[in-house]
């Protein structure tokens, strides 16, 4: 085994005095336990930068990103087609929102269970199985005969979601130096963010013009394409040395893992509270025609892409500064959304800015790699469980305020409240880390 080069940068231990100070490049530090665990993982990986050309690395990242594109399109397209699904199955829009929560629940349950049970599987094999199940689940969703069958199928389709993104992030991070991990993760997550910009609006438009079922046929096809790309471009790899269910489960014995997951589960709930009902906010609250729903979704997608690119670069400089700054940003923007979403111009701007808040995504994923030590697969997959707890929580709370008659724009107040709670968890995490460092 080759020795690690001295003076590596561990971005998770940069101290920007929280997010309010100017972000500065980190200085080389001695390798911490978490960085050493990451180094061991990447060096032992078959794709860990050993003999891969830049073109080979790029093709692997593209294949992984295509899978993210399919998952992102499948996850978010339902939000733009929620009124159509409700009409088909003759249920209310808040009731139709249950399918969003069902998918999110599938992610929450599937990610940790699959990650733990598959500890002895090569990553390539696992990714192929995960995308196969995802593709088939979407094709079956497209032909679901009734609402509850459709809901169950959305739950099943959500099971591979978190494990796929978690393993894909680890594969991407293992192919670059440690101080470029967030950018590598961000490139893979571009598939997800581009889905919100192109995949979701196009699938939404297709669903509105043809039938909402056509959108899920499209997503199933993207899943099949991903299987083909991974089969051809990702090299066969070996099981990680010492990998076991017990080692993966050790991630849940680390307090900072739970706190990082808590930031995502609570803080990002605000985004989903707003976005789950954005179609109705656009047409009912702002009084815009149904054709503008795709435009609003595209604005959200542009924001997510901007946030992903900028946030991944900032995260390689300061993980904590990027995470805390994004949570505070959400509090302000969602409050403005709640107060002025009835004005179309404000709706456009705030939806774009809410998308930009995704800047915290690569930072949170990378921080988990640091605090999880040698149990990175389970921790990385659990990040997407946390995101989908946020999805379920946001959709549920948003549906409650709508059912209580507060209006669709009131989802912004729910969003601001959840983001504020996420910011509180962030401060607790940093305070405990500082206390431990000075102990």
C-alpha positions as CSV (number, residue, x, y, z in Angstrom):
1,X,0.0,0.0,0.0
2,X,1.4,3.4,-1.0
3,X,1.9,5.9,1.8
4,X,-0.2,9.1,2.0
5,X,1.6,12.3,1.0
6,X,2.3,14.6,3.8
7,X,0.5,17.9,4.4
8,X,-2.9,16.9,3.0
9,X,-5.7,19.3,3.4
10,X,-8.7,18.2,5.5
11,X,-11.5,20.7,4.5
12,X,-13.7,19.6,7.4
13,X,-11.4,21.1,10.0
14,X,-11.1,24.5,8.4
15,X,-12.4,27.1,10.9
16,X,-14.0,30.1,9.1
17,X,-15.4,31.4,12.4
18,X,-18.7,30.1,11.1
19,X,-20.3,31.4,7.9
20,X,-20.3,35.1,8.7
21,X,-16.6,35.6,8.2
22,X,-14.8,35.7,4.9
23,X,-14.0,32.2,3.5
24,X,-10.3,31.6,3.1
25,X,-8.4,28.7,1.6
26,X,-7.5,26.1,4.3
27,X,-3.8,25.5,5.2
28,X,-2.3,22.1,5.2
29,X,-2.9,20.2,8.4
30,X,-1.7,16.9,9.8
31,X,-4.0,14.1,8.6
32,X,-6.9,13.5,11.0
33,X,-8.5,10.1,11.7
34,X,-11.3,10.8,9.3
35,X,-9.0,11.9,6.5
36,X,-6.9,8.8,7.1
37,X,-10.0,6.6,6.8
38,X,-10.9,8.4,3.6
39,X,-7.3,7.9,2.3
40,X,-7.4,4.2,3.1
41,X,-10.8,3.8,1.3
42,X,-9.6,5.6,-1.8
43,X,-6.3,3.9,-2.0
44,X,-7.8,0.4,-1.7
45,X,-10.4,1.1,-4.3
46,X,-10.0,-0.3,-7.8
47,X,-11.1,3.0,-9.1
48,X,-9.1,5.0,-6.6
49,X,-7.0,6.9,-9.2
50,X,-4.8,3.9,-9.9
51,X,-4.1,3.9,-13.7
52,X,-7.3,5.7,-14.7
53,X,-6.9,8.3,-17.4
54,X,-8.7,11.7,-17.1
55,X,-11.0,10.5,-19.9
56,X,-11.8,7.3,-18.1
57,X,-12.6,9.3,-14.9
58,X,-14.8,11.7,-16.9
59,X,-16.7,8.9,-18.5
60,X,-17.4,7.3,-15.1
61,X,-18.5,10.6,-13.7
62,X,-20.8,11.1,-16.7
63,X,-22.3,7.6,-16.2
64,X,-22.9,8.3,-12.5
65,X,-24.4,11.7,-13.3
66,X,-26.8,10.2,-15.8
67,X,-28.2,8.0,-13.1
68,X,-28.5,11.1,-10.9
69,X,-30.4,12.8,-13.7
70,X,-32.9,9.9,-13.9
71,X,-33.4,9.8,-10.1
72,X,-33.8,13.6,-9.9
73,X,-36.3,13.7,-12.8
74,X,-38.3,10.8,-11.2
75,X,-38.3,12.4,-7.8
76,X,-39.2,15.9,-8.8
77,X,-41.5,15.4,-11.8
78,X,-44.3,14.2,-9.5
79,X,-44.5,17.7,-7.9
80,X,-45.3,19.4,-11.2
81,X,-47.8,16.7,-12.1
82,X,-49.5,16.4,-8.7
83,X,-52.8,17.9,-9.9
84,X,-52.9,15.5,-12.8
85,X,-52.3,12.5,-10.6
86,X,-54.9,13.7,-8.2
87,X,-57.4,14.1,-11.1
88,X,-56.7,10.6,-12.5
89,X,-57.1,8.8,-9.2
90,X,-59.9,11.2,-8.0
91,X,-58.2,12.3,-4.8
92,X,-57.4,15.7,-3.4
93,X,-54.1,17.4,-4.1
94,X,-53.0,17.1,-0.4
95,X,-53.9,13.4,-0.6
96,X,-51.9,13.0,-3.8
97,X,-49.0,14.5,-1.9
98,X,-48.8,11.1,-0.1
99,X,-47.0,9.6,-3.1
100,X,-44.2,12.2,-2.5
101,X,-44.0,11.1,1.1
102,X,-44.1,7.4,0.1
103,X,-41.1,7.8,-2.2
104,X,-39.2,9.7,0.4
105,X,-40.0,7.0,3.0
106,X,-38.6,4.4,0.6
107,X,-35.3,6.4,0.4
108,X,-35.2,6.7,4.1
109,X,-35.6,3.0,4.7
110,X,-33.7,1.7,1.7
111,X,-30.5,3.7,2.0
112,X,-29.2,2.5,5.3
113,X,-30.5,-1.1,4.9
114,X,-29.1,-1.5,1.4
115,X,-25.8,0.1,2.3
116,X,-25.3,-2.1,5.4
117,X,-26.4,-5.4,3.8
118,X,-24.3,-4.7,0.6
119,X,-21.1,-4.0,2.5
120,X,-19.4,-7.0,0.9
121,X,-20.6,-6.2,-2.6
122,X,-18.3,-4.5,-5.2
123,X,-19.5,-0.9,-5.8
124,X,-20.0,-1.5,-9.5
125,X,-22.2,-4.5,-9.0
126,X,-24.2,-2.6,-6.4
127,X,-24.7,0.4,-8.6
128,X,-26.0,-1.8,-11.5
129,X,-28.5,-3.5,-9.3
130,X,-29.7,-0.2,-7.8
131,X,-30.3,1.4,-11.2
132,X,-32.0,-1.7,-12.5
133,X,-34.6,-1.7,-9.6
134,X,-35.1,2.1,-10.1
135,X,-35.8,1.7,-13.8
136,X,-38.2,-1.1,-13.4
137,X,-40.0,0.6,-10.5
138,X,-40.7,3.7,-12.7
139,X,-41.9,1.6,-15.6
140,X,-44.4,-0.1,-13.3
141,X,-45.4,3.2,-11.8
142,X,-46.4,4.4,-15.3
143,X,-49.0,1.6,-15.5
144,X,-50.3,1.6,-11.9
145,X,-54.1,1.0,-12.1
146,X,-55.1,2.7,-8.8
147,X,-53.8,5.3,-6.4
148,X,-52.6,2.9,-3.6
149,X,-50.8,0.7,-6.1
150,X,-49.1,3.8,-7.5
151,X,-48.2,4.9,-3.9
152,X,-46.7,1.5,-3.1
153,X,-44.7,1.5,-6.3
154,X,-43.3,4.9,-5.6
155,X,-42.2,3.6,-2.2
156,X,-40.4,0.6,-3.8
157,X,-38.8,2.9,-6.5
158,X,-37.4,5.1,-3.7
159,X,-35.6,2.2,-2.0
160,X,-32.4,2.4,-4.2
161,X,-32.2,6.2,-4.4
162,X,-30.1,7.0,-1.4
163,X,-27.7,4.0,-1.7
164,X,-27.1,5.0,-5.4
165,X,-26.2,8.5,-4.6
166,X,-24.1,7.5,-1.6
167,X,-22.0,5.0,-3.4
168,X,-21.7,7.2,-6.5
169,X,-20.4,10.0,-4.3
170,X,-17.8,7.7,-2.8
171,X,-16.7,6.4,-6.2
172,X,-16.3,10.0,-7.5
173,X,-14.4,11.2,-4.4
174,X,-12.1,8.2,-4.5
175,X,-10.8,9.3,-8.0
176,X,-9.5,12.8,-6.9
177,X,-7.3,14.4,-4.3
178,X,-8.9,15.0,-0.9
179,X,-9.0,18.8,-1.4
180,X,-11.1,18.3,-4.5
181,X,-13.7,15.9,-3.1
182,X,-16.6,18.3,-2.9
183,X,-16.2,19.3,-6.5
184,X,-16.1,15.6,-7.6
185,X,-19.2,15.0,-5.6
186,X,-20.7,18.1,-7.1
187,X,-20.1,16.9,-10.7
188,X,-21.9,13.7,-9.9
189,X,-24.8,15.6,-8.3
190,X,-24.9,17.8,-11.5
191,X,-27.1,15.0,-12.8
192,X,-29.6,15.7,-10.0
193,X,-29.5,19.5,-10.5
194,X,-29.6,19.3,-14.3
195,X,-32.7,17.1,-13.8
196,X,-34.4,20.0,-12.1
197,X,-33.4,22.3,-14.9
198,X,-34.1,20.1,-17.9
199,X,-35.4,16.7,-17.0
200,X,-38.2,17.8,-14.6
201,X,-39.6,20.7,-16.8
202,X,-39.5,18.6,-19.9
203,X,-41.0,15.5,-18.3
204,X,-43.6,17.8,-16.7
205,X,-44.5,19.3,-20.1
206,X,-44.6,15.8,-21.6
207,X,-46.9,14.7,-18.8
208,X,-49.2,17.7,-19.2
209,X,-49.4,17.4,-23.0
210,X,-49.6,13.6,-23.3
211,X,-50.3,12.0,-20.0
212,X,-48.5,12.1,-16.6
213,X,-47.8,8.3,-17.1
214,X,-45.5,9.2,-20.1
215,X,-43.2,11.0,-17.7
216,X,-42.5,7.8,-15.7
217,X,-41.9,5.8,-18.9
218,X,-39.2,8.4,-19.7
219,X,-37.6,8.1,-16.3
220,X,-37.6,4.3,-16.6
221,X,-35.8,4.6,-19.9
222,X,-33.1,6.8,-18.3
223,X,-32.6,4.2,-15.6
224,X,-32.0,1.5,-18.3
225,X,-29.5,3.9,-20.1
226,X,-27.6,4.3,-16.9
227,X,-27.2,0.6,-16.4
228,X,-25.7,0.3,-19.9
229,X,-23.3,3.2,-19.3
230,X,-22.1,1.9,-15.9
231,X,-21.7,-1.6,-17.4
232,X,-19.3,-0.3,-20.1
233,X,-17.4,2.5,-18.4
234,X,-17.1,1.7,-14.7
235,X,-14.2,-0.8,-14.1
236,X,-14.8,-3.9,-12.0
237,X,-13.7,-3.3,-8.5
238,X,-12.9,-5.3,-5.4
239,X,-14.7,-5.4,-2.1
240,X,-13.1,-3.0,0.4
241,X,-10.7,-4.6,2.8
242,X,-12.3,-5.2,6.2
243,X,-15.8,-4.2,4.9
244,X,-18.6,-5.7,7.0
245,X,-22.1,-4.9,8.2
246,X,-20.7,-4.2,11.6
247,X,-18.2,-1.7,10.4
248,X,-20.8,0.2,8.4
249,X,-23.2,0.3,11.4
250,X,-20.4,1.9,13.5
251,X,-21.2,5.1,11.7
252,X,-24.4,5.5,13.8
253,X,-22.2,5.5,16.9
254,X,-20.7,8.8,16.0
255,X,-22.5,11.9,17.3
256,X,-21.3,14.2,14.4
257,X,-22.8,11.8,11.9
258,X,-26.2,12.2,13.5
259,X,-25.8,16.0,13.7
260,X,-24.8,16.3,10.1
261,X,-27.8,14.1,9.0
262,X,-30.0,16.3,11.3
263,X,-29.0,19.4,9.5
264,X,-30.0,17.9,6.2
265,X,-33.2,16.3,7.4
266,X,-34.5,19.4,9.1
267,X,-32.9,22.2,7.2
268,X,-33.7,21.0,3.7
269,X,-37.3,20.3,4.8
270,X,-38.1,23.9,4.1
271,X,-37.1,23.6,0.4
272,X,-39.4,20.6,0.0
273,X,-42.3,22.3,1.9
274,X,-42.3,25.0,-0.8
275,X,-41.4,22.9,-3.8
276,X,-43.9,20.1,-3.2
277,X,-46.8,22.5,-3.9
278,X,-45.1,24.9,-6.3
279,X,-47.4,24.0,-9.2
280,X,-50.5,25.1,-7.2
281,X,-48.6,28.1,-5.8
282,X,-47.9,29.2,-9.4
283,X,-51.4,28.8,-10.7
284,X,-53.6,29.6,-7.7
285,X,-51.6,32.0,-5.6
286,X,-49.8,33.9,-8.4
287,X,-52.6,33.4,-10.8
288,X,-50.3,32.3,-13.7
289,X,-51.4,29.9,-16.5
290,X,-50.6,26.2,-16.1
291,X,-48.0,26.5,-18.9
292,X,-45.8,28.7,-16.5
293,X,-45.4,25.8,-14.1
294,X,-42.6,24.4,-16.3
295,X,-41.0,27.9,-16.4
296,X,-41.0,28.1,-12.6
297,X,-39.6,24.6,-12.3
298,X,-36.8,25.6,-14.7
299,X,-36.0,28.6,-12.6
300,X,-35.7,26.3,-9.6
301,X,-33.4,24.0,-11.6
302,X,-31.2,26.9,-12.7
303,X,-30.8,27.9,-9.1
304,X,-29.9,24.4,-8.0
305,X,-27.2,24.2,-10.7
306,X,-25.7,27.5,-9.7
307,X,-25.8,26.5,-6.1
308,X,-24.3,23.1,-6.8
309,X,-21.4,24.5,-8.8
310,X,-20.6,27.5,-6.5
311,X,-21.3,25.5,-3.3
312,X,-19.0,22.6,-4.2
313,X,-16.2,25.1,-4.8
314,X,-16.9,26.9,-1.6
315,X,-17.1,23.6,0.3
316,X,-13.6,22.7,-0.7
317,X,-12.5,25.9,1.1
318,X,-14.9,25.8,4.0
319,X,-17.4,23.0,4.7
320,X,-18.9,24.6,7.8
321,X,-19.0,28.1,6.3
322,X,-21.0,26.8,3.3
323,X,-23.4,24.8,5.3
324,X,-24.2,27.5,7.9
325,X,-24.4,30.2,5.2
326,X,-26.9,28.2,3.1
327,X,-29.2,27.6,6.1
328,X,-29.3,31.3,7.1
329,X,-29.9,32.2,3.4
330,X,-32.9,29.8,3.3
331,X,-34.5,31.5,6.3
332,X,-34.5,34.9,4.7
333,X,-35.5,33.8,1.2
334,X,-38.4,31.6,2.3
335,X,-39.8,34.3,4.5
336,X,-39.9,36.6,1.5
337,X,-41.5,33.8,-0.6
338,X,-44.3,33.4,2.0
339,X,-45.0,37.2,2.1
340,X,-44.9,38.0,-1.6
341,X,-45.4,34.8,-3.7
342,X,-48.6,36.2,-5.0
343,X,-46.5,38.7,-7.1
344,X,-45.2,36.8,-10.1
345,X,-41.9,38.6,-10.3
346,X,-41.1,37.9,-6.7
347,X,-42.2,34.2,-7.2
348,X,-39.7,33.8,-10.0
349,X,-36.8,35.4,-8.1
350,X,-37.4,33.5,-4.8
351,X,-37.9,30.2,-6.5
352,X,-34.5,30.7,-8.2
353,X,-32.9,31.6,-4.9
354,X,-34.4,28.7,-3.1
355,X,-32.8,26.5,-5.7
356,X,-29.5,28.2,-5.0
357,X,-29.7,27.1,-1.4
358,X,-28.7,23.6,-2.7
359,X,-25.1,24.9,-2.3
360,X,-25.1,23.1,1.1
361,X,-25.6,19.7,-0.6
362,X,-22.0,18.8,-1.7
363,X,-20.7,20.3,1.6
364,X,-23.0,18.1,3.7
365,X,-22.1,15.0,1.7
366,X,-18.4,15.7,2.0
367,X,-18.6,16.4,5.7
368,X,-20.2,13.1,6.2
369,X,-17.2,11.4,4.6
370,X,-15.0,13.1,7.2
371,X,-17.0,12.4,10.3
372,X,-17.9,8.8,9.4
373,X,-14.3,7.6,9.4
374,X,-14.2,4.0,8.0
375,X,-18.0,3.6,7.7
376,X,-18.5,5.8,4.8
377,X,-20.9,3.8,2.6
378,X,-23.6,3.7,5.2
379,X,-23.1,7.4,6.1
380,X,-23.0,8.6,2.5
381,X,-26.2,6.7,1.7
382,X,-27.8,7.9,4.8
383,X,-27.3,11.5,3.7
384,X,-30.0,10.9,1.1
385,X,-32.2,9.3,3.7
386,X,-31.9,12.6,5.5
387,X,-32.7,14.6,2.4
388,X,-35.8,12.5,1.9
389,X,-36.9,12.8,5.5
390,X,-36.7,16.4,4.7
391,X,-38.8,15.7,1.6
392,X,-41.5,13.8,3.6
393,X,-41.4,16.3,6.5
394,X,-41.7,19.3,4.2
395,X,-44.5,17.8,2.0
396,X,-46.4,16.8,5.1
397,X,-46.2,20.1,6.9
398,X,-46.8,22.0,3.7
399,X,-49.9,19.9,3.1
400,X,-51.1,20.6,6.7
401,X,-51.0,24.4,6.4
402,X,-52.7,24.2,3.0
403,X,-55.4,21.9,4.4
404,X,-55.9,24.4,7.3
405,X,-56.7,27.1,4.8
406,X,-53.6,29.2,5.1
407,X,-52.9,29.1,1.4
408,X,-50.1,27.7,-0.7
409,X,-47.7,30.6,-0.1
410,X,-47.8,29.7,3.7
411,X,-45.5,26.8,2.9
412,X,-42.7,29.5,2.8
413,X,-43.2,30.1,6.6
414,X,-42.9,26.4,7.2
415,X,-39.7,26.4,5.1
416,X,-38.2,29.3,7.0
417,X,-39.0,27.7,10.4
418,X,-37.4,24.4,9.3
419,X,-34.3,26.1,8.0
420,X,-34.0,28.0,11.2
421,X,-34.1,24.7,13.1
422,X,-31.4,23.3,10.8
423,X,-29.2,26.3,11.5
424,X,-29.6,25.6,15.2
425,X,-28.4,22.0,14.7
426,X,-25.5,23.3,12.7
427,X,-24.5,25.6,15.6
428,X,-24.7,22.7,18.1
429,X,-22.5,20.5,15.8
430,X,-19.8,23.2,15.5
431,X,-19.9,24.0,19.2
432,X,-19.5,20.3,20.2
433,X,-16.6,19.9,17.7
434,X,-14.9,23.0,19.1
435,X,-15.4,21.7,22.7
436,X,-13.9,18.4,21.8
437,X,-11.0,20.1,20.0
438,X,-10.2,22.2,23.1
439,X,-10.7,19.3,25.6
